[in-house]
Amino acid sequence: MSGGSRRSWGWHPLVDRWAERVVADAGVRAGELVVDLGAGRGALTRHLVRAGARVLAVELHPGRAAYLRERFADAPVTVVSADAREVRLPGRPYRVVASPPYGISSALLRRLLGPRSQLVAADLVLQRALVRRWIGHNRRWELRAGTDLPRRAFAPPPTVDSTVLVVRSTRRPR
């Protein structure tokens, strides 16, 4: 993905006040393991650290991954330079709070909600039309629409509307 503008390769980072709101709405607690898929330059990561989370920040772009390593060198953040669709997910209970690239959203959701997943909760900033297709309940997951984000919540703004997909496990904790 070298060359071209942010818009041409689909990178639309959240502005700080909206990143803060997404993390606050997620209800992240101190000590929780939270995966930030498509971490970019750390808009969500910053607020996850402030909430006391241990963060696994996944970023494909090598320059942004290096920036994250430097920015969060003294924080409980592990940066992995990998494709969010292929990164090894934790084998113990974890949460996801992320704004992944919209182009990988469906594949990412199928993976996160798979039968062996240790996911307990997720708050994902996704294209609103996709969120509407995924909302509902099944035996293992409750999926609902959360906060709507205006296009100005991103810099640069995307050409589509966005919403947080709230995912909660329906399994009882052991």
N, C-alpha and C positions, 0 to 999 in steps of 0.2 A: 504494500500500500504506500509506496513512496510516490512523491509528487502529487500535484493537484491540491485543491483546497480541501478544508475540513468537510465542507458540504459535499464535495464530489465523492468522498469515500465514506460519507454517512456518519461522521463523528459530530454529535450534538451534545456537548457537556452541559450538565445542569448548572445553573447559576447558584451561588452560595445559599441564598435564603431558601430556595426550593430544595436544595440538597439537605439542608438542615431540617426542613419540614418533613421530607420523606423519612429521614432517620427517626425523628421524633414520633411520627405517626406509627412507625414500625414497633415502637416500644422495646427497643433493644435494651437489655440489662447488662450491667457490669459483669465481666467474665465470660460472656457468651462468645462462642466461636461463630463469626459471621463471614461469609464469603461475598466479596464484591466482584462480580463478573463483569469485565469490561470497565475496569477501574479508571481508565483514562489518566488524568492528572490528580486524582484523589478527591474530587468534590464530595462524594459520599464517604470515602475512607476517612477523611478528616473528622467528620461528625460521628462516625462509628467509633473512632478512637476517643473522642470527647465523651461518648456515652459509656466508655469503659470496656468496649468489646475487644476481643482478640481477633484480628482481621487477616484473612487470606485474600489479598488483592491480586486478581488475575487480569493481566493486560497483554494483549498480543503484540502491540507496537513496541519494538525494542527501545526506542527513545523515551517513550512514556514510562515503560517499565523501569528504566534506569532512573528517571526523574523520581518515580515513586520510592525506589530504594533509598535515594538520597534524602528526599523529603521526610520520610518516616523512619529514618535510620535509628532513632532513639525511641520508637513507639512499638507497641506489640503488634507489628504488621509484618507479615511474610509476603513478599512479592514474587509471583510466579509469572514468567513471560511465556504465555501459552494461549492457544485458542480456547475460549470458554467452552466450546462444544466437546473438547477432548481432554481438558485438564482432569487430573485425578481428584475426585471429590472426597471429602473426609469420610472415613469409615466409622465415625462416631456422630452423634446428633449435632446438627449445625443448622444455622439460619442462612438465608441469602437476603441481602439488601443490595440491589444493583439496578443499573440503568444500562443494560446490554445493548449491543447494536441490534436494531430492529430486524435486520436481515436474517439473524440467527435465532430469533425468539421462539418459533415453534419447535425447532430441533432442541433448543436448550430446555424448554418446558418438558418435552417428552423425556429428556434425560433426567431432569430434576425430580420428576414425578414417577420415575420408574420403580419397579417392584423392589429393588434392593437399596433404594435411596434411604439415607439416614436423615434426610431433610425433615425438620419439624415446623418450619415457617419460612415464608419468603414474601418479600415486598419488592416487586419488579416494576420498573417504569417501562411501559411498553406502548405500542401503538394502540389507540383506543379501539379500533375495529377488531384487533386480535383479542384484546381483553374480553370484548363482548362475546366472541366465539368460545372462549374458554370458561366463562363463569358457570358455576353450578356446583353440585355436590356429587360425590360418589362415596364408596365405602371408606376410602382412605383420606380423601382430601375435601376441604371446603375451599372453593375458589370464588372470590367476589371482587367487584370493582371497588377500588379505594378512591383516593384523591384524584381529581382531574387536574392535569397540569396544562396551563396555557402555553402556547408556542413560545412566549417570551420567557418561559422558565428555562430555556436553553440558549446557549450562545455558540454558534448561530442557531436561529430557530429552525426547526424541521418544517416540512411542508404538510405534515399530518398532525392530528390531535393525539395527545398522550394521556394515559391513565395508569395508576398504580394497580397492578394485579396483586391482590392479597391472597396468599395461600396459607392455609393452616391445616396441620395434620389432625385427623379425627381419631387417631390412635391414642389410647390412654398411656401416659408415661409410666414406665416400669419403676 
